[in-house]
């Protein structure tokens, strides 16, 4: 039962670490035949539109509420605990199994364990260290 729990923890951490943050929205800038500058999410064909990366952040009015901050603290605490459990499992001498997206379970090689241990250490540092 404990092995299954460790396997689930490792799989969840791998999924969390592997999931990229929400990507910034893509916006294009182009100039028409009359010299007017346009911006849009779909560039017209044959215009040589320039892709711009739009960064998102908080404005003065969009500060997180106390509830949102508390939710984030709880989430970080949960991720920290999970990351510590995964690091412990990956640092053990025993076998560690992984489940792929098709449900196939395989033993991790020592090289895979070492690579995942590095990722787990980074997750512990990211989620467990005070900011």
C-alpha positions as CSV (number, residue, x, y, z in Angstrom):
1,X,0.0,0.0,0.0
2,X,2.8,2.4,0.9
3,X,4.5,1.7,-2.5
4,X,1.3,2.6,-4.3
5,X,1.1,5.9,-2.3
6,X,4.7,6.7,-3.2
7,X,4.0,5.9,-6.9
8,X,1.0,8.2,-6.9
9,X,3.0,11.0,-5.2
10,X,5.8,10.7,-7.7
11,X,3.4,10.7,-10.7
12,X,1.6,13.7,-9.3
13,X,4.8,15.7,-8.7
14,X,6.0,14.8,-12.2
15,X,2.8,16.1,-13.6
16,X,2.9,19.3,-11.6
17,X,6.5,20.0,-12.5
18,X,6.0,19.1,-16.2
19,X,2.9,21.4,-16.6
20,X,4.0,24.7,-17.9
21,X,2.6,27.9,-16.5
22,X,-0.2,29.5,-18.4
23,X,1.3,30.9,-21.6
24,X,1.1,34.6,-22.4
25,X,-1.4,35.5,-25.0
26,X,0.0,35.9,-28.6
27,X,-0.7,39.3,-30.2
28,X,0.4,40.4,-33.7
29,X,1.4,43.9,-34.9
30,X,1.3,44.9,-38.6
31,X,1.1,48.0,-40.8
32,X,-1.4,48.1,-43.6
33,X,-0.9,49.6,-47.1
34,X,-2.0,53.1,-45.8
35,X,0.6,53.1,-43.0
36,X,-1.9,52.4,-40.2
37,X,-0.6,50.1,-37.4
38,X,-2.9,47.3,-36.3
39,X,-2.8,44.8,-33.4
40,X,-4.7,41.5,-33.3
41,X,-4.7,37.8,-32.4
42,X,-4.9,36.7,-36.0
43,X,-2.5,38.4,-38.4
44,X,-3.6,38.9,-42.0
45,X,-1.7,36.8,-44.6
46,X,1.2,38.3,-46.5
47,X,1.7,41.3,-44.2
48,X,4.9,40.4,-42.3
49,X,3.1,40.7,-39.0
50,X,5.3,40.8,-35.9
51,X,4.4,38.4,-33.0
52,X,4.4,40.2,-29.6
53,X,4.4,38.5,-26.2
54,X,2.0,40.1,-23.8
55,X,3.0,39.7,-20.2
56,X,0.2,39.6,-17.6
57,X,0.4,40.7,-14.0
58,X,-1.4,42.3,-11.2
59,X,-2.6,45.9,-11.4
60,X,-3.2,48.1,-8.4
61,X,-6.9,47.1,-8.4
62,X,-6.2,43.4,-8.9
63,X,-4.3,42.6,-5.7
64,X,-5.1,39.1,-4.4
65,X,-7.7,38.9,-1.6
66,X,-6.9,37.4,1.8
67,X,-8.8,34.3,0.8
68,X,-6.7,34.0,-2.4
69,X,-3.5,34.4,-0.5
70,X,-4.6,31.8,2.1
71,X,-5.5,29.4,-0.7
72,X,-2.1,29.9,-2.2
73,X,-0.4,29.3,1.1
74,X,-2.4,26.1,1.5
75,X,-1.6,25.0,-2.0
76,X,2.1,25.7,-1.5
77,X,2.0,23.7,1.8
78,X,0.4,20.8,0.1
79,X,2.9,20.9,-2.8
80,X,5.7,21.1,-0.3
81,X,4.5,18.0,1.5
82,X,4.1,16.1,-1.7
83,X,7.5,17.2,-3.0
84,X,9.1,16.1,0.2
85,X,7.4,12.7,0.0
86,X,8.5,12.3,-3.6
87,X,12.1,13.3,-2.7
88,X,12.1,10.7,0.1
89,X,10.8,8.0,-2.2
90,X,13.3,8.8,-5.0
91,X,16.1,8.9,-2.4
92,X,15.3,5.4,-1.1
93,X,17.2,2.3,-2.0
94,X,14.1,0.4,-3.2
95,X,12.4,0.3,-6.5
96,X,10.3,3.3,-7.7
97,X,7.6,2.6,-10.2
98,X,6.1,5.1,-12.6
99,X,2.8,5.0,-14.5
100,X,2.7,6.5,-18.0
101,X,-0.3,8.2,-19.6
102,X,-1.6,4.8,-20.8
103,X,-1.6,3.3,-17.4
104,X,1.5,1.1,-17.9
105,X,3.6,0.7,-14.8
106,X,7.4,0.3,-15.1
107,X,10.4,0.4,-12.8
108,X,12.4,3.6,-13.0
109,X,16.1,3.1,-13.8
110,X,18.7,4.6,-11.5
111,X,19.3,7.3,-14.1
112,X,15.6,8.2,-14.2
113,X,15.5,8.2,-10.4
114,X,18.5,10.6,-10.3
115,X,16.9,12.9,-12.8
116,X,13.6,12.9,-11.0
117,X,15.4,13.4,-7.7
118,X,16.9,16.7,-9.1
119,X,13.4,17.8,-10.1
120,X,12.0,16.8,-6.7
121,X,14.8,18.8,-4.9
122,X,13.9,21.8,-7.1
123,X,10.2,21.4,-6.2
124,X,11.1,21.2,-2.5
125,X,13.2,24.3,-2.8
126,X,10.5,26.1,-4.7
127,X,7.5,25.1,-2.6
128,X,9.0,24.7,0.9
129,X,11.4,27.6,1.2
130,X,9.9,30.8,2.7
131,X,9.7,33.6,0.2
